[in-house]
Amino acid sequence: MLRTLGAVAIAIAVGTAAPAAASTTFALTGNDPVNGTFGNQRVFTAGGISVRATGWRAVSSNGSFTAQQSYLARFSNGLGVTSTNDNSGRDSLHTIENRHGFDFVLFQFDRAVTLTGATLNTYRVNNSRDNDVFIGTVNTNLSWTNGIALQNNSGLLNDLIDAGISIKSATNTPASRSFASYGQFGNLWLVGADFNNTDGTDAFKMRNLMVTPVPEPATWAMMIAGFGMIGAGLRRRRQQVAPLAC
């Protein structure tokens, strides 16, 4: 009986832990014009997960970054950003690039996720040698009223940058790549051109984005309950097999 109880408890615990969260891929392509209204939003849904994306440009001043609203567009090769001083998106300036600032896309998911990969199509601008990606996360919600929350909160932008991971890859690296998120997860992610820009302009479009959702609290509760049953079963077993006092 006790062995059966222990086996059932283990089955419950393993059953709740075994199904690893499946990776979800968001297709980010479309047929938008190269310029439009700054501060616009794009919403994507895949695998039951929804994400809202906005385009931005970060401007550096005295070691701190401030954010400016940009126009986010979907092209056949993926998302691109047109910002101020981008010649209305001409000359490959409708990409995510760092020629006149640091373009980035902010993704706000409806749940906590880990960023696992993307397909990035590189564009050479001014003898660009690298295609750099910067990712960061803050596990918080933003008020998107008029899309200006980040623009008025430079502290949050710098927190994102400070918490992020810089990923550099040569131009001849395959477009599809993995992001090593090092266990970071959250509902807010930043992906952009290299914020250091030490070796020439970087420019790319983002064709898709892969994420893995973090288990819901209820799932963790079931796992804890399962392990609790294991402990209880083992305690009962020890009590019953304990030697009698003489």
N, C-alpha and C positions, 0 to 999 in steps of 0.2 A: 504493500500500500504506500509506504513512504517512498519507495523507489519510483512508483508510478506518479506520486505527487511531485517529486523532484523533477521527473522527466517532463511532466506537464508544465511546471514552472519554467524550466529551461526552454521548452518549446515556445511558450508565450513570450519570454524575453527575446529569444533569437528571432521569433517571428516578427516582432515589432522592430527589431534592429536590422534585420537582413535586407529588406527592400531599400537599396541605396537610391537616393534621389536621382532621377534621370536628368540628363542634360537637356536643356531646351534651346533651340536655335531660333533667333529672330531674324527674318529677312528684312533688310533695311533699304531695299531698292524701290525705285519709282520713276516718274517722268515729270519732275517739277522744273520750272524755269530757274535760271542761275541766280536771279535776284528776286527779292520780295520783301515782305514786312518783317522788320526786326522784332524779335521777341515771340515769334510764332512757335507753335508746339506741334509735334508729331507723336501720335499714339500707336503703339504696336502691341499685338496680342499673339501669344503662341503658347501652347501647352498649358492653357489655363492661367498663364501669368500675363499681366499687363504692365507696360512700361511707357512712361511719358518722356520724350526727348526734347531738349532745347539746345540751340546753338549759342556759343559765347565766344568772346575774345578776352583774354587776360592781358592786362597791361602792367608792366613792372615799373615801380617807382620807389626809390629808397629801400630796396630789398623787400617790398611788399607788393602783392598783386591786387588789382581791382578788376572787376568784371564789367564788360560791356555787352549788352544784348546784341545778338547777331541773327541772321536769317538762316534757318536750317532747311535744307532741301534734300529730296530723295532723287537720285539719278540711277541710271542703269547699272553703274558700278558701285552704287552705295551712297551713304550720307555724305554731304559736303556742307561747308559753312561759308557764307559770304558775310564779311564784316565791314566796318568802316574802312576807307582807304583801300578797298579791294577792287577798284575799277569796275564796279557793278558786276563782279564775278568773272570778268574776262581774264585771259592770260593765266589760266589754271588757278586763279585766286578764289574759285568757288569750292576748293578742296579744304580739308582740315590741314592748315599749314601755319608756319610761324615766320612769315616774311615781314609782316607789319605788326606783329603782336603774337599771341599764342592762342590759336583757335582750339576750342574743345567742345565736346558734346557732353551734356549732363543728362544722365539716365536716372529717372526716379521710378523704381519698381513698386508694385503694390505689396511686396513682401521682401524679406531679407533674402539675398542671393549671394553666391560667390561667382565672380567673373572667371570663366574658364578658357575662353578663346574668342577669336574673331578672324574674319577674312578682310585684309586691308589691301587695297589696290594702290600701288605707289605711283606718284607723279613726280617726274624730275623737274625741279624749278631752280634756275641759277646753279646748275651743277650740283644739285643735292646728292649727297653721298649716303644718307641714312634715312630710314623710316622709323621714327621713334614714337613710342606710345607711352603715355603716362596714365596710370590708374590710381584712383584713390576712393575712399569710402568713408562716409559718416552715417552711423545708424540713427538717423533722425528724420523727421518729416519737415518739409518746407511748405510755406504758404505760397501758392503759385498765383496769387491775385495779381492780375496784369503781368505776370511773368517777371516781376522785378525784385523778388525776394533776395536772390543772390546778388543782384546789382547793388543793393543797399546793405549788403552784409559781407564786406570784404574779409571779416574775421572767419566766416565759414569757408570762403574760398581758400584762404591760406591754410586753414585746418585740413581741408581736402588735399592740398598740395603737400603739406608737411607729412600727412599720413600715407601718402601714396608711394607707389613703386615705379621707378623709371625702367622701361624696357627698351633696349636698343637692339636693332637688328639691321644687318646690311641689306642694301637694295636687292641683291640677288637671292635673298632668303625667300622661300615660298610665301605666298601671300597669306595662306592659312597658317595660323600659329596658335600656340597655347599661351595663356597668361598664368604665370605663377603667382597666385594671389596670397600665398603664404598664410592660409587660414583666415584671411580677412573676409568678413561678410557684412552686408548692410543693404539698405534699400536705396542708397544713393551712390552712384558711381560716376566718375569723371574719366573720360578718355580723350586725349588730345595730342597735338604735336609736341615735340620736345620743348620743355620749358627752359632749357639751358641754351639750345641752339648754338653750339660751339663749333660746328663744322658744316655750315651751309644750311640753306632752307630745306625743311622737310615738308612733304605734302602727300596726302593720301585721302582716299575715300573708303568708308567703312561699309562693306557689302553685307555682312551679317555679324551677329554677336551671339556667343554661346554662354549660358549661365546655368548654374545648378542651384535650385532652391534649398534653403536651410530648413530642416525638419520643423514642423509646427510644434508649439508647446505641448499639445495633446499627445503627440507622438513620443516626446521625451517623457511625459508623465506615464504613459503605458510601459515604456522601457524600464523606468524606475520601479513601477509596480511589479513588473515581471521579476526583476532582480530581488525585490523585497520578498516575493513568494519563494524564490530559491533559498534565501537566507532563513525564512521561517521553516521551510521543510527540513533544512539541514539541522536547525536547532532542535526540532522535534525528534529527529532521528538520533541525535547525540543523547538526548534525555532518555530515550527508550532503551538504548544499548548500554547505558552507564551501569557499572557493576553495583550489586547490592551491598549495602553496608553490613559488616559482620556484627 
